[in-house]
Amino acid sequence: MVEEVRVWEEELTLLHERIGGRFGRVEPRRRALGYLRGLLSPIERKNGWQLSEWLGDSRPDGVQRLLTGSGWDADGVRDDLRGYVVEHLGNTEAVLVVDETGFLKKGRSSAGVKRQYSGTAGRIENCQIGVFLCYATESGAAFLDRSLYLPQEWAEDAERRRKTDIPEDVRFGTKPQLAQEMLCRALDADVPCRFVTADTIYGCCRSLRVWLEQRGQPFVLAVASSEALWWRGFVQTTAAQIAEALAPENWYRLSAGDGAKGPRLYDWAWEPLWRLQMTDEEREWGHWLLIRREIENPKERAYYVVFAPRDATTLEEVVRVAGMRWRIETCFEEAKGECGLDEYECRKWEAWHRHITLSLLAHAFLSVVRAHRQKGATLPQ
């Protein structure tokens, strides 16, 4: 156990050296290593006071300066995070997963906060919303990117922007637009992956689907039951209507991956979707509606639009990808429960991105350690 802790400490030091060039001075560089250690520590809460006490400081001034005062490049550290995850978990069969999570807040002074729906809480709450990009493989999963959602009322309020130091070039963007920006950064950096997947907030955005198609990037994106699709001709049909029309022999019982109680079994069907005036190149790609049906309650269904190479894609594969979307939920739970993702006490735009980035880096470290432990291998030096 002592030897394992020593190896972990060496790996964390190497990870810190990886991001060292993003800091202009020695003090914030050292403070960042302490911050990472604090996020990975067993202390109950990882807010400014608790982290400062753990670091041996009498006040949280040093931690606050790291997030709000000292000069360092959070986006550069984000890029280092991406490189670290790909180096250790990179796999051509990986899935890029987009999702959001809410951060409950009091008051109205934190950047982007408002009463809005939070899937984390399952209701409308006063909160901030962050959109995240996760890299999911069979051996492990970790985050690659993050973006704070800025509601339109915030984007148009000059005084609130000034008080929270929101950069002038930051404008209102929908959550799918934020997702597209993060996917663009990952794909432009040649992150190896097979598919992109996300829930209906992103899957119902036709412009995002078209953009992925134009890049030749396969996807399995959830859509609403009311999504209008071209099927068997010139008339658009909703996803729910297509599912109702399928014969019993169209359904197959398959697992979407292992859950806490074993294989997550559902009945699945997929139907080719119709496209008008396809070029020869476009004919090499297939479009399908994938349908997941509860075994005990067949009326409970979920729907996905699939885009992938026509002759090299199987139902079993797209079912696996649909099941991988839940990996980001596990990552959120781990990052919040173990790495202080939601325990920050900062109001400004840059401070949010700095804390979140360091928290994701700490989570990636844990994911890499676990992946190597599962393989029975030591961490590469």
Secondary structure, 3 states (H helix, E strand, C coil): CHHHHHHHHHHHHHHHHHHHHHECCHHHHHHHHHHHHHHHCCCCCCCHHHHHHHCCCCCCHHHHHHHHCCCECHHHHHHHHHHHHHHHHCCCCCEEEEEEEEEECCCCCCCCCEEEEECCCCEEEEEEEEEEEEEECCCCEEEEEEEECCCHHHHCCHHHHHHCCCCCCCCCCCHHHHHHHHHHHHHHCCCCCCEEEECHHHHCCHHHHHHHHHCCCCEEEEECCCCEEECCCCCEEEHHHHHHHCCHHHCEEEEEEEECCEEEEEEEEEEECCCCCCCCCHHHEEEEEEEEECCCCCCCEEEEEEEEEHHHCCHHHHHHHHHHCCHHHHHHHHHHHHCCCCCCCCCCHHHHHHHHHHHHHHHHHHHHHHHHHHCCCCCCC
